């Protein structure tokens, strides 16, 4: 995956978290996860999860949202 794509996904996820009133609470992470789930393609979500799981830095509320999304995705075959 290209670094530019990851940078754009990180920027979008951060903006989503801020626009949904993100703090460091579970409700903010839930709202962020819900938005990403509804409006992002599965490929976009998988790319950001892979980046984060590979040690990439993301804001804490985005990390919590990604953990929730990762647990709710069906396994890709």
Phi and psi in radians as a Rosetta constraint file:
Dihedral C 1 N 2 CA 2 C 2 CIRCULARHARMONIC -1.338 0.35
Dihedral N 2 CA 2 C 2 N 3 CIRCULARHARMONIC 2.490 0.35
Dihedral C 2 N 3 CA 3 C 3 CIRCULARHARMONIC -1.025 0.35
Dihedral N 3 CA 3 C 3 N 4 CIRCULARHARMONIC -0.639 0.35
Dihedral C 3 N 4 CA 4 C 4 CIRCULARHARMONIC -1.072 0.35
Dihedral N 4 CA 4 C 4 N 5 CIRCULARHARMONIC -0.659 0.35
Dihedral C 4 N 5 CA 5 C 5 CIRCULARHARMONIC -1.136 0.35
Dihedral N 5 CA 5 C 5 N 6 CIRCULARHARMONIC -0.772 0.35
Dihedral C 5 N 6 CA 6 C 6 CIRCULARHARMONIC -1.115 0.35
Dihedral N 6 CA 6 C 6 N 7 CIRCULARHARMONIC -0.761 0.35
Dihedral C 6 N 7 CA 7 C 7 CIRCULARHARMONIC -1.008 0.35
Dihedral N 7 CA 7 C 7 N 8 CIRCULARHARMONIC -0.730 0.35
Dihedral C 7 N 8 CA 8 C 8 CIRCULARHARMONIC -1.164 0.35
Dihedral N 8 CA 8 C 8 N 9 CIRCULARHARMONIC -0.736 0.35
Dihedral C 8 N 9 CA 9 C 9 CIRCULARHARMONIC -1.112 0.35
Dihedral N 9 CA 9 C 9 N 10 CIRCULARHARMONIC -0.725 0.35
Dihedral C 9 N 10 CA 10 C 10 CIRCULARHARMONIC -1.076 0.35
Dihedral N 10 CA 10 C 10 N 11 CIRCULARHARMONIC -0.766 0.35
Dihedral C 10 N 11 CA 11 C 11 CIRCULARHARMONIC -1.079 0.35
Dihedral N 11 CA 11 C 11 N 12 CIRCULARHARMONIC -0.802 0.35
Dihedral C 11 N 12 CA 12 C 12 CIRCULARHARMONIC -1.116 0.35
Dihedral N 12 CA 12 C 12 N 13 CIRCULARHARMONIC -0.781 0.35
Dihedral C 12 N 13 CA 13 C 13 CIRCULARHARMONIC -1.084 0.35
Dihedral N 13 CA 13 C 13 N 14 CIRCULARHARMONIC -0.720 0.35
Dihedral C 13 N 14 CA 14 C 14 CIRCULARHARMONIC -1.101 0.35
Dihedral N 14 CA 14 C 14 N 15 CIRCULARHARMONIC -0.722 0.35
Dihedral C 14 N 15 CA 15 C 15 CIRCULARHARMONIC -1.146 0.35
Dihedral N 15 CA 15 C 15 N 16 CIRCULARHARMONIC -0.714 0.35
Dihedral C 15 N 16 CA 16 C 16 CIRCULARHARMONIC -1.021 0.35
Dihedral N 16 CA 16 C 16 N 17 CIRCULARHARMONIC -0.847 0.35
Dihedral C 16 N 17 CA 17 C 17 CIRCULARHARMONIC -1.042 0.35
Dihedral N 17 CA 17 C 17 N 18 CIRCULARHARMONIC -0.770 0.35
Dihedral C 17 N 18 CA 18 C 18 CIRCULARHARMONIC -1.147 0.35
Dihedral N 18 CA 18 C 18 N 19 CIRCULARHARMONIC -0.753 0.35
Dihedral C 18 N 19 CA 19 C 19 CIRCULARHARMONIC -1.190 0.35
Dihedral N 19 CA 19 C 19 N 20 CIRCULARHARMONIC -0.409 0.35
Dihedral C 19 N 20 CA 20 C 20 CIRCULARHARMONIC -1.658 0.35
Dihedral N 20 CA 20 C 20 N 21 CIRCULARHARMONIC 0.273 0.35
Dihedral C 20 N 21 CA 21 C 21 CIRCULARHARMONIC 1.343 0.35
Dihedral N 21 CA 21 C 21 N 22 CIRCULARHARMONIC 0.575 0.35
Dihedral C 21 N 22 CA 22 C 22 CIRCULARHARMONIC -1.098 0.35
Dihedral N 22 CA 22 C 22 N 23 CIRCULARHARMONIC 2.321 0.35
Dihedral C 22 N 23 CA 23 C 23 CIRCULARHARMONIC -2.141 0.35
Dihedral N 23 CA 23 C 23 N 24 CIRCULARHARMONIC -2.405 0.35
Dihedral C 23 N 24 CA 24 C 24 CIRCULARHARMONIC -2.026 0.35
Dihedral N 24 CA 24 C 24 N 25 CIRCULARHARMONIC 0.557 0.35
Dihedral C 24 N 25 CA 25 C 25 CIRCULARHARMONIC -1.870 0.35
Dihedral N 25 CA 25 C 25 N 26 CIRCULARHARMONIC 2.886 0.35
Dihedral C 25 N 26 CA 26 C 26 CIRCULARHARMONIC -1.145 0.35
Dihedral N 26 CA 26 C 26 N 27 CIRCULARHARMONIC -0.597 0.35
Dihedral C 26 N 27 CA 27 C 27 CIRCULARHARMONIC -1.124 0.35
Dihedral N 27 CA 27 C 27 N 28 CIRCULARHARMONIC -0.684 0.35
Dihedral C 27 N 28 CA 28 C 28 CIRCULARHARMONIC -1.131 0.35
Dihedral N 28 CA 28 C 28 N 29 CIRCULARHARMONIC -0.726 0.35
Dihedral C 28 N 29 CA 29 C 29 CIRCULARHARMONIC -1.139 0.35
Dihedral N 29 CA 29 C 29 N 30 CIRCULARHARMONIC -0.703 0.35
Dihedral C 29 N 30 CA 30 C 30 CIRCULARHARMONIC -1.104 0.35
Dihedral N 30 CA 30 C 30 N 31 CIRCULARHARMONIC -0.761 0.35
Dihedral C 30 N 31 CA 31 C 31 CIRCULARHARMONIC -1.122 0.35
Dihedral N 31 CA 31 C 31 N 32 CIRCULARHARMONIC -0.697 0.35
Dihedral C 31 N 32 CA 32 C 32 CIRCULARHARMONIC -1.141 0.35
Dihedral N 32 CA 32 C 32 N 33 CIRCULARHARMONIC -0.787 0.35
Dihedral C 32 N 33 CA 33 C 33 CIRCULARHARMONIC -1.081 0.35
Dihedral N 33 CA 33 C 33 N 34 CIRCULARHARMONIC -0.732 0.35
Dihedral C 33 N 34 CA 34 C 34 CIRCULARHARMONIC -1.085 0.35
Dihedral N 34 CA 34 C 34 N 35 CIRCULARHARMONIC -0.774 0.35
Dihedral C 34 N 35 CA 35 C 35 CIRCULARHARMONIC -1.095 0.35
Dihedral N 35 CA 35 C 35 N 36 CIRCULARHARMONIC -0.839 0.35
Dihedral C 35 N 36 CA 36 C 36 CIRCULARHARMONIC -1.051 0.35
Dihedral N 36 CA 36 C 36 N 37 CIRCULARHARMONIC -0.756 0.35
Dihedral C 36 N 37 CA 37 C 37 CIRCULARHARMONIC -1.072 0.35
Dihedral N 37 CA 37 C 37 N 38 CIRCULARHARMONIC -0.675 0.35
Dihedral C 37 N 38 CA 38 C 38 CIRCULARHARMONIC -1.377 0.35
Dihedral N 38 CA 38 C 38 N 39 CIRCULARHARMONIC -0.606 0.35
Dihedral C 38 N 39 CA 39 C 39 CIRCULARHARMONIC -2.018 0.35
Dihedral N 39 CA 39 C 39 N 40 CIRCULARHARMONIC -0.221 0.35
Dihedral C 39 N 40 CA 40 C 40 CIRCULARHARMONIC -1.694 0.35
Dihedral N 40 CA 40 C 40 N 41 CIRCULARHARMONIC 2.674 0.35
Dihedral C 40 N 41 CA 41 C 41 CIRCULARHARMONIC -1.292 0.35
Dihedral N 41 CA 41 C 41 N 42 CIRCULARHARMONIC 2.709 0.35
Dihedral C 41 N 42 CA 42 C 42 CIRCULARHARMONIC -0.998 0.35
Dihedral N 42 CA 42 C 42 N 43 CIRCULARHARMONIC -0.623 0.35
Dihedral C 42 N 43 CA 43 C 43 CIRCULARHARMONIC -1.115 0.35
Dihedral N 43 CA 43 C 43 N 44 CIRCULARHARMONIC -0.709 0.35
Dihedral C 43 N 44 CA 44 C 44 CIRCULARHARMONIC -1.085 0.35
Dihedral N 44 CA 44 C 44 N 45 CIRCULARHARMONIC -0.782 0.35
Dihedral C 44 N 45 CA 45 C 45 CIRCULARHARMONIC -1.099 0.35
Dihedral N 45 CA 45 C 45 N 46 CIRCULARHARMONIC -0.797 0.35
Dihedral C 45 N 46 CA 46 C 46 CIRCULARHARMONIC -1.067 0.35
Dihedral N 46 CA 46 C 46 N 47 CIRCULARHARMONIC -0.683 0.35
Dihedral C 46 N 47 CA 47 C 47 CIRCULARHARMONIC -1.086 0.35
Dihedral N 47 CA 47 C 47 N 48 CIRCULARHARMONIC -0.789 0.35
Dihedral C 47 N 48 CA 48 C 48 CIRCULARHARMONIC -1.221 0.35
Dihedral N 48 CA 48 C 48 N 49 CIRCULARHARMONIC -0.666 0.35
Dihedral C 48 N 49 CA 49 C 49 CIRCULARHARMONIC -1.094 0.35
Dihedral N 49 CA 49 C 49 N 50 CIRCULARHARMONIC -0.769 0.35
Dihedral C 49 N 50 CA 50 C 50 CIRCULARHARMONIC -1.090 0.35
Dihedral N 50 CA 50 C 50 N 51 CIRCULARHARMONIC -0.714 0.35
Dihedral C 50 N 51 CA 51 C 51 CIRCULARHARMONIC -1.073 0.35
Dihedral N 51 CA 51 C 51 N 52 CIRCULARHARMONIC -0.832 0.35
Dihedral C 51 N 52 CA 52 C 52 CIRCULARHARMONIC -1.126 0.35
Dihedral N 52 CA 52 C 52 N 53 CIRCULARHARMONIC -0.796 0.35
Dihedral C 52 N 53 CA 53 C 53 CIRCULARHARMONIC -1.150 0.35
Dihedral N 53 CA 53 C 53 N 54 CIRCULARHARMONIC -0.432 0.35
Dihedral C 53 N 54 CA 54 C 54 CIRCULARHARMONIC -1.446 0.35
Dihedral N 54 CA 54 C 54 N 55 CIRCULARHARMONIC 0.113 0.35
Dihedral C 54 N 55 CA 55 C 55 CIRCULARHARMONIC 1.765 0.35
Dihedral N 55 CA 55 C 55 N 56 CIRCULARHARMONIC 0.078 0.35
Dihedral C 55 N 56 CA 56 C 56 CIRCULARHARMONIC -1.216 0.35
Dihedral N 56 CA 56 C 56 N 57 CIRCULARHARMONIC 2.507 0.35
Dihedral C 56 N 57 CA 57 C 57 CIRCULARHARMONIC -1.439 0.35
Dihedral N 57 CA 57 C 57 N 58 CIRCULARHARMONIC 2.337 0.35
Dihedral C 57 N 58 CA 58 C 58 CIRCULARHARMONIC -2.424 0.35
Dihedral N 58 CA 58 C 58 N 59 CIRCULARHARMONIC 2.694 0.35
Dihedral C 58 N 59 CA 59 C 59 CIRCULARHARMONIC -1.001 0.35
Dihedral N 59 CA 59 C 59 N 60 CIRCULARHARMONIC 2.625 0.35
Dihedral C 59 N 60 CA 60 C 60 CIRCULARHARMONIC -1.023 0.35
Dihedral N 60 CA 60 C 60 N 61 CIRCULARHARMONIC -0.684 0.35
Dihedral C 60 N 61 CA 61 C 61 CIRCULARHARMONIC -1.180 0.35
Dihedral N 61 CA 61 C 61 N 62 CIRCULARHARMONIC -0.608 0.35
Dihedral C 61 N 62 CA 62 C 62 CIRCULARHARMONIC -1.201 0.35
Dihedral N 62 CA 62 C 62 N 63 CIRCULARHARMONIC -0.688 0.35
Dihedral C 62 N 63 CA 63 C 63 CIRCULARHARMONIC -1.054 0.35
Dihedral N 63 CA 63 C 63 N 64 CIRCULARHARMONIC -0.750 0.35
Dihedral C 63 N 64 CA 64 C 64 CIRCULARHARMONIC -1.133 0.35
Dihedral N 64 CA 64 C 64 N 65 CIRCULARHARMONIC -0.684 0.35
Dihedral C 64 N 65 CA 65 C 65 CIRCULARHARMONIC -1.130 0.35
Dihedral N 65 CA 65 C 65 N 66 CIRCULARHARMONIC -0.753 0.35
Dihedral C 65 N 66 CA 66 C 66 CIRCULARHARMONIC -1.125 0.35
Dihedral N 66 CA 66 C 66 N 67 CIRCULARHARMONIC -0.664 0.35
Dihedral C 66 N 67 CA 67 C 67 CIRCULARHARMONIC -1.083 0.35
Dihedral N 67 CA 67 C 67 N 68 CIRCULARHARMONIC -0.734 0.35
Dihedral C 67 N 68 CA 68 C 68 CIRCULARHARMONIC -1.125 0.35
Dihedral N 68 CA 68 C 68 N 69 CIRCULARHARMONIC -0.759 0.35
Dihedral C 68 N 69 CA 69 C 69 CIRCULARHARMONIC -1.146 0.35
Dihedral N 69 CA 69 C 69 N 70 CIRCULARHARMONIC -0.710 0.35
Dihedral C 69 N 70 CA 70 C 70 CIRCULARHARMONIC -1.057 0.35
Dihedral N 70 CA 70 C 70 N 71 CIRCULARHARMONIC -0.684 0.35
Dihedral C 70 N 71 CA 71 C 71 CIRCULARHARMONIC -1.303 0.35
Dihedral N 71 CA 71 C 71 N 72 CIRCULARHARMONIC -0.354 0.35
Dihedral C 71 N 72 CA 72 C 72 CIRCULARHARMONIC -1.749 0.35
Dihedral N 72 CA 72 C 72 N 73 CIRCULARHARMONIC -0.110 0.35
Dihedral C 72 N 73 CA 73 C 73 CIRCULARHARMONIC -1.416 0.35
Dihedral N 73 CA 73 C 73 N 74 CIRCULARHARMONIC 2.411 0.35
Dihedral C 73 N 74 CA 74 C 74 CIRCULARHARMONIC -1.203 0.35
Dihedral N 74 CA 74 C 74 N 75 CIRCULARHARMONIC 2.621 0.35
Dihedral C 74 N 75 CA 75 C 75 CIRCULARHARMONIC -1.149 0.35
Dihedral N 75 CA 75 C 75 N 76 CIRCULARHARMONIC 2.388 0.35
Dihedral C 75 N 76 CA 76 C 76 CIRCULARHARMONIC -1.512 0.35
Dihedral N 76 CA 76 C 76 N 77 CIRCULARHARMONIC 2.285 0.35
